C-alpha cells in the first residue's frame, strides 16, 4: 500500500479583493484538524478571483506567503491558480506547485482558457507533471482543460497517477463537469481531485473520484475541507489487471493498431470543424447552427456531397425540419 493524504478546500472566493488571507487561515485550520494531511489543493483563481484585471506579476507577495505556509505545515500546496501577467505583457491562468520545503517545484499555465469568454487570457503550451518522492507521479490541469481528453491522455501517458484539477465553475454545466470527472478517472485509470470554489469562485460540488469511477467524496454548496487518503497501489494494480479485472484501457491504447489523423492539422480529416463558424460570444437571439446554406448542386455533386445528401432546397431550417 502506498497511502497519501490529499485535502481539497472549497471556500468562498471574492471577486473584488484578495482572498489570500482567508486561504492561509483555512490552511491553518485544516492542518490543526487533520494534521495527517500531506497535500492541499484550492480552487481555480482562489487567491484574487476571476477578474483578470487583478493579474499579478510572476513573483508576488501571495506566492511568497503560500511558500511560507507550505514550509510551516510541511505540506505540498497547490493554492489554486491566479492570473499572472508575464514579461511579454500577456496574461495567463497559472498554478504553482509548492513542496513541503516551501519551494516552487513547477508552474502550469492553463491550456484551454474558457473561450470565447476568457478572450484576453493566453493559452499555455507545456504540461505539468511532478513526482512526490516515494509516493507517485502527479499531474495538474485547470478547469476547462479536462473537457479535452487529450490533456489527460498526455499526462497519464507520462505516468501520472493522480490528476489535480482546480476549477472555477459557477455556471449551469457543473453537473456535466462532474460526469466528465468520473469518466476521466475511469478512462485514464487515475484518481481525480476536482476542487471548485463558492461565490465568485463557483457553485461548489467539489469531488474526489477513484480509478474505478467511484466518487469518494462529493461536496455540496457550502464551505468544505475534505482530506482523503488515497492508495497509489490501487492505480498500479488496476493499470496492470484492468478496472475490476476488466478493461485495460491504457495498455489497449499503447497497443493500438491505428493512429488518428485528426491530430494532423494538414490531413483534412477535421474539415467539418471549419463549418461550425468562428469561436465567438453569442448575442441575443443568436440563430447560429439553426440553418445551413447549401449551394446549387448538380445531381452528381449532390450524390457525392455528405452535407447535401438528400437536400433539394437551398436553405434547410430548423422550423422546416420540424414542420
N, C-alpha and C positions, 0 to 999 in steps of 0.2 A: 504493500500500500504506500502511495506517495501522497499524503494529505497536504492541503494548502488552504488556508482560510482567507477568503476574499469578501470584503464588505462593500455593498453599494450604499450610497447616501442619496435618497430622494428628498430634496429640500425646496423650499420656496425661493425663487430667483426673482429679484427685482430688475427692472429694465433701465432705471434712471440713476442708479447709484451702485457703488461697489458692494459685492456680496462676499468679499474675501474674508472679512472679519467673521461673518456668520459661518463660513465654511471651516475656518480654523476652530471656532467654538464647537461645531458639531463633530469635528475630528477628535477634539479633546474629550467630548462626552462619549463618543463611540469607543475610544480606547480605554476610558475608565470603566465602561460597562462590559466591554468584550476585549480584554487585554490579549487574547489569543489571536486576534486578527493580524494577518500578515501583509495584506494589500487592501487599499481603499480606492474606490472609484466614484467620482462625482459625475454629474450630468454635463452634457454639452453646453458650453458658453455659460457655465455656472458663475464664474468669477465676476463678470461685468455685464451679463445679459446679452440679448440678441441684437442689439443695435451696433452696427459696425462703425458708427462714428466714435465709439469709445475704444477703438483699436489701440493697442498698447505697443510699445517698442519690444523687440525680441527679448531684451533683458530688462525686466521691470520689477518693481517692488513686490508685486503679488507672487511672482515666481520665486523670488528670494525668500519670502515668508513661507511658501509651501515647502521649499527645500529645508528650511529650519524646522518646520513641523514634522516632516518625514524623518529627519535625523533624531528629533526629540523622542518620537514614538517608535523609532526603529521599524518603520513600515515602508513598503513600496506604496507610492502615492501617484495617482493619475487624477489631477484636480480638474477633471472635465476638459474643457478647451476654452480658448479665448481668441478673439480677433487680434492678429498681430500684423502690424504694418512694417514690412521689410525695408531694407535699404534701397530697394528698387521702387519704393513708393506703393507697392501693391499690397492689398490686404488679403490675408489667408486665415482660415479657421484652423488653429493649431493646438495640438495637445502636447504635453511634455510627460515623460515617464521619469519619475524620481525614485532612486533606490534608498534603502534604509540608512545609507551614509549621507543622505542629503544631496546626492549628486544627480545631475540630469544625465540619464543614460541615453535617451534618444528623443527626438521630436517627430511629430507627424502632422502633415497638412492634409486636411480633408480633400479627398479626390473628387467627390461629386457634390459641389455646392448645390443647394436646392434651387436650381434654376427652373423657370425664369425669375423666381422671387429673389434669390441672392445674386443679383446681376453684377454687383461690384466686388465680389469675392473671387479671388483667383484659385483655380484648382491645383491641388498638389499632384505630384507625379511619382513620389517614392513611397514604397510600402514600409510598414513599421512592424518589425519582428525583434523580440528581445528575449533573452534567457534569464530565468531566475535560477541561480546555481543550485544544483542538487534537487531541483523541483521539476522544471519543464520549460517549454517554449510557449511564449505568449505573443499575440498579435493584437493590433489596435486598428479599429475603423470607426468612423464617426457617422452616426445617423443615416443619412441618405445613401451612404456608401453600401450599406448592406442590401439595398434594393437591387444591386448589381452583383450577382453571384460570382462574377469574375474576380471581384476583390477578395472574397473569402477563398476562392479556388487558389489564388496566388499565395495567400498566407498559409493555408493548410498544406499546399504542395511544398512549402519550405519547413514543414514540421510543426506548425502552430497547433497547440492542443487546447488553448483557451482563447476565445475571442472576447476582448474587452470592447464594449460598444456603448459609449456615451451618446445620448440622443437629446434633442430638444424638439418634442412634438406636442404642439398644443392644438392640433387640427383633428378633423374627423376621421383621419386614416390611421389612427393609433391601433385599432383592432387589426388592421391589415399588417401593420408592423409586427405585432405580436405573433401573428401567423408566420410571417417571414422569419422571425427569430427561431421559432420551433423548427421550421423547415430547414433553416441553415444548420442548426445543431445536428439534425438527422442526416442531411446531405453530406456534411463535411466531418461528421463524427467528432465533434468538439463541444466543449462547454461554451455557452454564450451568456455573458453578463451584460444585460441591456438596461441601462440606468437613465431614466427620464427625470426631468425636473417638474416644478409646480409654478403656478402663477405665470409670469412672463417666460418661465423656463419649461412650460409644458403642462400636460394633464396627468402626469404620473403614470401609474400602471407599469412600473419597472418590473422586470422579470429576470429569473435565472433559469436556464434550461440545460439539462444534461445531454450527453451524446446520444441518448435514445429518444430525444424529443420530450422527455418528461419535464414538466415545469416544477422545479424545486422550490421556487418562491414566486409569488405574484403580489405586488403591492397594489393598493387601492389608490384613492385620490387624496391621501394625506401624507404628511411627512413620515419618513420611514428610514430606518437603518437596518440593514439585513446582512449580517455576517453568515456566510455559507461555507462550510468546509467541503472541499471537493477532493476527489481522488483521481490523480492523473493516470494511475494504472488502469482505471476503467476505460479511458480513452485508448490506451495502448492495446488493451485486450480486445476492445471492440474493433479497432482497425485491423487487427490480426485475424479475428474469427468472424467478424460481421456483427451487425446490430441484432442482438438476441440470437446470435448464431446464424443470421440470415445474410442480408446484403453487405457485401464487402466493396463499398462504393469507391473508396479511394484507390484500391488495387484494380478495380474494374476500369476506372478512368486511366490509370497508369498503363494498363494493357489494352487500351482501346485500339480498334482496327481502323479508325478513321481520324483525320484531323478536321478542323472546322474552318472552311474558307470564309465564313462570315467575319472572322477576325483579320482577314487580309482586306484592308480598305480598298485595294485596287481590283478585287476579284469580281465585283459587280453583284455578288450574292445578296448584298443588303440594299439593292436598288429600291425595293419597296419603301424603305425608310425615308427616301427622299420625297415621297409623295405625301408625307404627313404634315408638311408645312413647317414654318420656322418655329424655333423654340422661343416663345414669347408669351407675355401675360395676356390672359383673356380680358375682354371688356364686356360691358353689359350687353346682353343679347347676342353674344358670340354664337355663330352658327357653323363654325369650322367643323368639318367632318360630317355634316349633315347632307351634303350634296357633293357629287363628283362630276366634273366637266369631262365629257368624252368627245373627242374629235370625230368628224365624219370619217367612216371607215368603209373600205370595200369589204365584200363578203369574205374574201381570202384573208384580209387583215384581221377581221373580226374573229375568224376561227382561230387565229394564232396569237391573239392578244388576251392574256389572262384577265386583265381589268375590264375588258369589254365583252367577255364571253356572254352571249345571250342577250346583250343590250341592243335595243333598237331606237332609243331616243338619245338625244344629246345630253340631257341632264336627268340624273336619277336623284330624286329627293326622298328624304325620309317619309314625307307625307304620302308620296305616290306609292312607296313600297308597303305602307301600312294601310292604304286605302282611305 
